[in-house]
Amino acid sequence: MKNNIHQVKSFIFKSLKKLNSRYSNFEKNVDLFEQSLDSLDFMKLIFVLEKKYKFKINSKDFSKIRSVDKISKYIIKNI
């Protein structure tokens, strides 16, 4: 089944909430670090996404995917 962007965003929000309940109110188009995500949880999120979608996120792209919207678009583009 092909994932659509809404499914990907939903999975990201659920994953963030599992990492820490304080992440449950994040906005999709705002930088995650500006919303108090720490770097360790960002890396945990990356690992969860790589496992779920079975692809590798290049570390050079981390600075480009700092919001839920940008991560979702990146995943859809690369899977």
Sequence and secondary structure as in RCSB ss.txt:
>XXXX:A:sequence
MKNNIHQVKSFIFKSLKKLNSRYSNFEKNVDLFEQSLDSLDFMKLIFVLEKKYKFKINSKDFSKIRSVDKISKYI
IKNI
>XXXX:A:secstr
    HHHHHHHHHHHHHHH GGGGG  TTS TGGGT  HHHHHHHHHHHHHHHT    GGGGGG  SHHHHHHHH
HHH 
